[in-house]
């Protein structure tokens, strides 16, 4: 693949290093060169819009698109082109279960607004701040349309009970932060929908990811790349396993596949 028309990046532990609390310098170089070559650059993330506000402005200025809320919202140059709404009955059953069982949830609306519902822990609030440099508010859900619900538990009994409540929605299980989206919303579907909006097919896409919710995106991209620091499932789905995010994995992979040319002074 000598030219990628649309390149999609998961954020956390893929493009964004939580060691540096920024995008590595070499990855910025790769993004700049991809854009010089005519590629469209997009994030593909579970973060809601409000969870993106403290990303570095340098990164935000480079973006052509965003697939956020795990495919729940698709944005082209600042404009929402699609929102995948969770079935209201499913949302009500999930939130009611979490309230009764004192599970912390974070829900997100169409325009990126997000909040914890009834239950709240300092541990999870601190985790949000570590990852996103923001903390969700705490407001009871009042049946407004939702695009993403995350409920926090490692208890398989709770996870399977919530799965059984879903009639029209998708559940992504990730050990602790488990995501509910509309049935047709996930990172892979969002990637392909935004690429199609730009006039590109799957073969013209590249996807970088590291986590469980990146597996299908990696698998369905024209070139699917798992980070070296990623989970085994992502690596098994990938066409190529990059080096770690903190070891110039993005930059080295773009060089390897001829997506960019050598930069003599790239640094981490």
C-alpha positions as a Markdown table, in Angstrom:
| # | Residue | x | y | z |
|---|---|---|---|---|
| 1 | Unk | 0.0 | 0.0 | 0.0 |
| 2 | Unk | 1.8 | 3.1 | -1.2 |
| 3 | Unk | -1.0 | 5.6 | -0.4 |
| 4 | Unk | -3.7 | 5.5 | 2.3 |
| 5 | Unk | -6.7 | 7.5 | 1.5 |
| 6 | Unk | -8.2 | 7.4 | 5.0 |
| 7 | Unk | -6.3 | 6.6 | 8.1 |
| 8 | Unk | -8.1 | 5.9 | 11.4 |
| 9 | Unk | -6.5 | 6.0 | 14.8 |
| 10 | Unk | -7.7 | 4.8 | 18.2 |
| 11 | Unk | -6.6 | 7.4 | 20.7 |
| 12 | Unk | -5.6 | 6.0 | 24.1 |
| 13 | Unk | -2.4 | 3.8 | 24.0 |
| 14 | Unk | -2.4 | 3.9 | 20.2 |
| 15 | Unk | -1.9 | 7.5 | 19.0 |
| 16 | Unk | -1.9 | 9.2 | 22.4 |
| 17 | Unk | 0.8 | 8.1 | 25.0 |
| 18 | Unk | -0.3 | 8.3 | 28.6 |
| 19 | Unk | 3.4 | 8.2 | 29.5 |
| 20 | Unk | 4.0 | 11.5 | 27.7 |
| 21 | Unk | 0.4 | 12.8 | 28.0 |
| 22 | Unk | 0.6 | 13.7 | 24.4 |
| 23 | Unk | 1.1 | 12.3 | 20.9 |
| 24 | Unk | 4.7 | 11.2 | 20.4 |
| 25 | Unk | 6.7 | 13.6 | 18.3 |
| 26 | Unk | 7.3 | 10.9 | 15.7 |
| 27 | Unk | 3.6 | 10.2 | 15.4 |
| 28 | Unk | 3.0 | 13.9 | 14.8 |
| 29 | Unk | 5.6 | 13.7 | 12.0 |
| 30 | Unk | 3.7 | 10.8 | 10.5 |
| 31 | Unk | 0.4 | 12.6 | 10.6 |
| 32 | Unk | 1.9 | 15.6 | 9.0 |
| 33 | Unk | 3.4 | 13.6 | 6.2 |
| 34 | Unk | 0.2 | 11.5 | 5.7 |
| 35 | Unk | -1.7 | 14.8 | 5.2 |
| 36 | Unk | 0.9 | 16.1 | 2.8 |
| 37 | Unk | 0.4 | 12.9 | 0.8 |
| 38 | Unk | -3.4 | 13.6 | 0.6 |
| 39 | Unk | -4.6 | 11.2 | 3.3 |
| 40 | Unk | -7.7 | 12.0 | 5.4 |
| 41 | Unk | -6.9 | 11.6 | 9.1 |
| 42 | Unk | -9.6 | 10.5 | 11.6 |
| 43 | Unk | -9.9 | 9.4 | 15.2 |
| 44 | Unk | -11.9 | 6.3 | 15.9 |
| 45 | Unk | -12.5 | 6.2 | 19.6 |
| 46 | Unk | -14.9 | 5.2 | 22.4 |
| 47 | Unk | -14.5 | 8.7 | 23.9 |
| 48 | Unk | -17.5 | 11.0 | 23.8 |
| 49 | Unk | -17.1 | 14.4 | 22.3 |
| 50 | Unk | -16.7 | 16.0 | 25.7 |
| 51 | Unk | -13.9 | 13.6 | 26.4 |
| 52 | Unk | -11.9 | 14.9 | 23.4 |
| 53 | Unk | -11.9 | 18.6 | 24.5 |
| 54 | Unk | -8.5 | 18.4 | 26.2 |
| 55 | Unk | -6.6 | 16.6 | 23.5 |
| 56 | Unk | -3.7 | 18.7 | 22.3 |
| 57 | Unk | -4.8 | 21.5 | 19.9 |
| 58 | Unk | -2.0 | 20.5 | 17.5 |
| 59 | Unk | -3.7 | 17.1 | 17.1 |
| 60 | Unk | -7.2 | 18.5 | 16.9 |
| 61 | Unk | -6.1 | 20.9 | 14.1 |
| 62 | Unk | -4.9 | 17.9 | 12.0 |
| 63 | Unk | -8.1 | 16.0 | 12.1 |
| 64 | Unk | -10.5 | 15.6 | 9.1 |
| 65 | Unk | -13.0 | 13.5 | 10.9 |
| 66 | Unk | -13.9 | 11.8 | 14.2 |
| 67 | Unk | -15.7 | 8.5 | 14.9 |
| 68 | Unk | -16.5 | 8.8 | 18.6 |
| 69 | Unk | -18.7 | 7.1 | 21.2 |
| 70 | Unk | -17.6 | 3.8 | 19.6 |
| 71 | Unk | -19.3 | 4.5 | 16.4 |
| 72 | Unk | -22.3 | 6.3 | 17.9 |
| 73 | Unk | -21.4 | 9.7 | 16.4 |
| 74 | Unk | -19.6 | 10.3 | 13.1 |
| 75 | Unk | -18.1 | 13.8 | 12.4 |
| 76 | Unk | -16.7 | 15.2 | 9.2 |
| 77 | Unk | -14.7 | 18.4 | 9.6 |
| 78 | Unk | -16.7 | 19.5 | 12.6 |
| 79 | Unk | -20.2 | 18.5 | 11.4 |
| 80 | Unk | -22.1 | 15.5 | 12.7 |
| 81 | Unk | -23.1 | 13.4 | 9.7 |
| 82 | Unk | -24.5 | 10.4 | 11.6 |
| 83 | Unk | -25.7 | 9.6 | 15.1 |
| 84 | Unk | -26.7 | 6.1 | 16.1 |
| 85 | Unk | -29.2 | 6.2 | 18.9 |
| 86 | Unk | -29.5 | 3.4 | 21.4 |
| 87 | Unk | -33.0 | 1.9 | 21.6 |
| 88 | Unk | -34.7 | 3.8 | 24.4 |
| 89 | Unk | -36.1 | 0.6 | 26.0 |
| 90 | Unk | -32.7 | -0.9 | 26.1 |
| 91 | Unk | -31.2 | 2.2 | 27.6 |
| 92 | Unk | -33.9 | 2.3 | 30.3 |
| 93 | Unk | -33.4 | -1.3 | 31.2 |
| 94 | Unk | -29.6 | -1.0 | 31.4 |
| 95 | Unk | -29.7 | 2.2 | 33.5 |
| 96 | Unk | -32.4 | 0.8 | 35.8 |
| 97 | Unk | -30.3 | -2.4 | 36.4 |
| 98 | Unk | -27.2 | -0.3 | 37.1 |
| 99 | Unk | -29.2 | 1.9 | 39.6 |
| 100 | Unk | -30.6 | -1.1 | 41.4 |
| 101 | Unk | -27.2 | -2.8 | 41.6 |
| 102 | Unk | -25.2 | 0.3 | 42.3 |
| 103 | Unk | -23.0 | 0.1 | 39.2 |
| 104 | Unk | -21.4 | 3.3 | 38.0 |
| 105 | Unk | -22.3 | 4.2 | 34.4 |
| 106 | Unk | -21.4 | 7.0 | 32.1 |
| 107 | Unk | -23.9 | 7.9 | 29.5 |
| 108 | Unk | -23.3 | 10.1 | 26.4 |
| 109 | Unk | -25.8 | 12.1 | 24.2 |
| 110 | Unk | -25.8 | 12.9 | 20.5 |
| 111 | Unk | -23.8 | 16.1 | 20.9 |
| 112 | Unk | -21.2 | 14.6 | 23.2 |
| 113 | Unk | -22.6 | 15.7 | 26.5 |
| 114 | Unk | -21.8 | 13.0 | 29.1 |
| 115 | Unk | -22.6 | 12.3 | 32.7 |
| 116 | Unk | -22.6 | 9.7 | 35.4 |
| 117 | Unk | -26.1 | 8.7 | 36.5 |
| 118 | Unk | -27.1 | 7.8 | 40.0 |
| 119 | Unk | -23.9 | 6.2 | 41.3 |
| 120 | Unk | -20.4 | 7.6 | 41.4 |
| 121 | Unk | -17.0 | 6.7 | 42.7 |
| 122 | Unk | -14.0 | 8.8 | 43.2 |
| 123 | Unk | -11.9 | 6.0 | 41.7 |
| 124 | Unk | -13.7 | 6.2 | 38.4 |
| 125 | Unk | -13.8 | 10.0 | 38.4 |
| 126 | Unk | -10.0 | 10.0 | 38.9 |
| 127 | Unk | -9.6 | 7.5 | 36.1 |
| 128 | Unk | -11.5 | 9.9 | 33.7 |
| 129 | Unk | -9.3 | 12.7 | 34.8 |
| 130 | Unk | -6.1 | 10.7 | 34.3 |
| 131 | Unk | -7.2 | 9.6 | 30.8 |
| 132 | Unk | -9.1 | 12.7 | 29.5 |
| 133 | Unk | -8.2 | 15.6 | 31.9 |
| 134 | Unk | -11.9 | 16.1 | 32.5 |
| 135 | Unk | -14.5 | 14.6 | 34.9 |
| 136 | Unk | -18.1 | 13.8 | 33.8 |
| 137 | Unk | -20.9 | 15.5 | 35.8 |
| 138 | Unk | -23.5 | 13.6 | 37.7 |
| 139 | Unk | -27.1 | 14.0 | 36.4 |
| 140 | Unk | -29.9 | 11.4 | 36.4 |
| 141 | Unk | -30.7 | 10.2 | 32.9 |
| 142 | Unk | -34.1 | 11.6 | 31.8 |
| 143 | Unk | -34.8 | 9.6 | 28.6 |
| 144 | Unk | -32.9 | 11.9 | 26.3 |
| 145 | Unk | -31.4 | 10.1 | 23.3 |
| 146 | Unk | -28.1 | 8.3 | 24.0 |
| 147 | Unk | -25.4 | 7.1 | 21.7 |
| 148 | Unk | -23.1 | 5.4 | 24.3 |
| 149 | Unk | -23.4 | 3.9 | 27.7 |
| 150 | Unk | -20.4 | 2.6 | 29.7 |
| 151 | Unk | -21.1 | 0.5 | 32.8 |
| 152 | Unk | -18.2 | -0.4 | 35.1 |
| 153 | Unk | -17.9 | -3.9 | 36.5 |
| 154 | Unk | -15.6 | -6.9 | 36.2 |
| 155 | Unk | -18.4 | -9.2 | 37.5 |
| 156 | Unk | -19.5 | -11.5 | 34.7 |
| 157 | Unk | -22.9 | -12.1 | 36.4 |
| 158 | Unk | -23.7 | -8.4 | 36.0 |
| 159 | Unk | -22.4 | -8.3 | 32.4 |
| 160 | Unk | -24.5 | -11.3 | 31.3 |
| 161 | Unk | -27.5 | -9.9 | 33.1 |
| 162 | Unk | -27.2 | -6.7 | 31.2 |
| 163 | Unk | -26.6 | -8.5 | 27.9 |
| 164 | Unk | -29.9 | -10.3 | 28.4 |
| 165 | Unk | -31.7 | -7.0 | 28.7 |
| 166 | Unk | -30.6 | -5.8 | 25.3 |
| 167 | Unk | -33.0 | -6.4 | 22.5 |
| 168 | Unk | -31.7 | -3.9 | 19.8 |
| 169 | Unk | -28.2 | -2.9 | 21.0 |
| 170 | Unk | -24.6 | -3.9 | 20.9 |
| 171 | Unk | -22.5 | -4.8 | 23.9 |
| 172 | Unk | -18.7 | -4.6 | 23.9 |
| 173 | Unk | -17.2 | -6.3 | 27.0 |
| 174 | Unk | -13.8 | -5.0 | 28.1 |
| 175 | Unk | -13.4 | -6.4 | 31.5 |
| 176 | Unk | -14.1 | -3.3 | 33.4 |
| 177 | Unk | -15.5 | -0.5 | 31.2 |
| 178 | Unk | -18.3 | -2.2 | 29.1 |
| 179 | Unk | -19.9 | -0.3 | 26.3 |
| 180 | Unk | -23.5 | -0.3 | 25.0 |
| 181 | Unk | -24.2 | 1.2 | 21.6 |
| 182 | Unk | -26.9 | 1.0 | 19.0 |
| 183 | Unk | -26.9 | -2.4 | 17.2 |
| 184 | Unk | -25.3 | -0.8 | 14.1 |
| 185 | Unk | -22.7 | 1.2 | 15.9 |
| 186 | Unk | -19.1 | 0.1 | 16.5 |
| 187 | Unk | -15.7 | 1.4 | 15.5 |
| 188 | Unk | -15.6 | -0.7 | 12.3 |
| 189 | Unk | -19.0 | 0.5 | 11.0 |
| 190 | Unk | -18.1 | 4.1 | 11.9 |
| 191 | Unk | -14.8 | 3.9 | 10.1 |
| 192 | Unk | -16.4 | 2.4 | 6.9 |
| 193 | Unk | -19.3 | 4.9 | 7.0 |
| 194 | Unk | -17.0 | 7.9 | 7.2 |
| 195 | Unk | -14.6 | 6.5 | 4.6 |
| 196 | Unk | -17.6 | 6.0 | 2.2 |
| 197 | Unk | -18.7 | 9.6 | 2.9 |
| 198 | Unk | -15.3 | 10.7 | 1.7 |
| 199 | Unk | -15.6 | 8.5 | -1.3 |
| 200 | Unk | -13.3 | 5.7 | -0.3 |
| 201 | Unk | -13.9 | 2.0 | 0.1 |
| 202 | Unk | -12.5 | -0.4 | 2.8 |
| 203 | Unk | -9.5 | -1.3 | 0.7 |
| 204 | Unk | -8.3 | 2.4 | 0.9 |
| 205 | Unk | -8.4 | 2.6 | 4.7 |
| 206 | Unk | -5.8 | 2.0 | 7.3 |
| 207 | Unk | -6.7 | 1.5 | 11.0 |
| 208 | Unk | -4.4 | 1.6 | 14.0 |
| 209 | Unk | -5.7 | 0.2 | 17.4 |
| 210 | Unk | -4.7 | -1.6 | 20.6 |
| 211 | Unk | -7.8 | -2.7 | 22.4 |
| 212 | Unk | -10.7 | -5.2 | 22.4 |
| 213 | Unk | -13.0 | -2.7 | 20.8 |
| 214 | Unk | -10.5 | -2.1 | 18.0 |
| 215 | Unk | -10.5 | -5.7 | 16.8 |
| 216 | Unk | -13.2 | -5.5 | 14.2 |
| 217 | Unk | -12.0 | -2.1 | 12.9 |
| 218 | Unk | -8.5 | -3.6 | 12.5 |
| 219 | Unk | -9.9 | -6.7 | 10.8 |
| 220 | Unk | -12.1 | -4.8 | 8.3 |
| 221 | Unk | -9.6 | -2.0 | 7.3 |
| 222 | Unk | -7.6 | -2.4 | 4.1 |
| 223 | Unk | -4.6 | -2.4 | 6.3 |
| 224 | Unk | -5.2 | -3.2 | 10.0 |
| 225 | Unk | -2.4 | -2.5 | 12.5 |
| 226 | Unk | -2.2 | -3.4 | 16.1 |
| 227 | Unk | 0.1 | -1.7 | 18.5 |
| 228 | Unk | 2.9 | -3.7 | 20.1 |
| 229 | Unk | 1.5 | -2.7 | 23.5 |
| 230 | Unk | -2.0 | -3.8 | 22.5 |
| 231 | Unk | -4.1 | -6.8 | 23.5 |
| 232 | Unk | -3.5 | -10.3 | 22.0 |
| 233 | Unk | -6.9 | -10.2 | 20.3 |
| 234 | Unk | -6.0 | -7.0 | 18.4 |
| 235 | Unk | -2.7 | -8.5 | 17.3 |
| 236 | Unk | -4.3 | -11.7 | 16.1 |
| 237 | Unk | -6.8 | -9.6 | 13.9 |
| 238 | Unk | -4.1 | -7.4 | 12.5 |
| 239 | Unk | -2.2 | -7.5 | 9.2 |
| 240 | Unk | 0.7 | -6.1 | 11.0 |
| 241 | Unk | 1.9 | -5.6 | 14.6 |
| 242 | Unk | 3.6 | -2.2 | 15.1 |
| 243 | Unk | 6.1 | -1.3 | 17.8 |
| 244 | Unk | 4.7 | 0.3 | 21.0 |
| 245 | Unk | 3.1 | 3.7 | 21.0 |
| 246 | Unk | 6.1 | 5.0 | 23.1 |
| 247 | Unk | 8.6 | 3.4 | 20.7 |
| 248 | Unk | 7.6 | 5.2 | 17.5 |
| 249 | Unk | 5.1 | 2.5 | 16.5 |
| 250 | Unk | 3.0 | 4.8 | 14.3 |
| 251 | Unk | 5.9 | 6.4 | 12.5 |
| 252 | Unk | 7.8 | 3.1 | 11.9 |
| 253 | Unk | 4.7 | 1.4 | 10.5 |
| 254 | Unk | 3.9 | 4.3 | 8.1 |
| 255 | Unk | 7.5 | 4.0 | 6.8 |
| 256 | Unk | 7.3 | 0.3 | 6.6 |
| 257 | Unk | 4.3 | 0.3 | 4.3 |
| 258 | Unk | 5.5 | 3.3 | 2.2 |
| 259 | Unk | 2.7 | 5.6 | 3.5 |
| 260 | Unk | 5.3 | 8.3 | 4.2 |
| 261 | Unk | 8.9 | 8.9 | 3.4 |
| 262 | Unk | 11.9 | 8.8 | 5.8 |
| 263 | Unk | 12.2 | 11.8 | 8.2 |
| 264 | Unk | 15.8 | 12.1 | 9.3 |
| 265 | Unk | 15.2 | 13.9 | 12.5 |
| 266 | Unk | 12.1 | 12.3 | 13.9 |
| 267 | Unk | 12.2 | 11.9 | 17.7 |
| 268 | Unk | 10.0 | 10.4 | 20.4 |
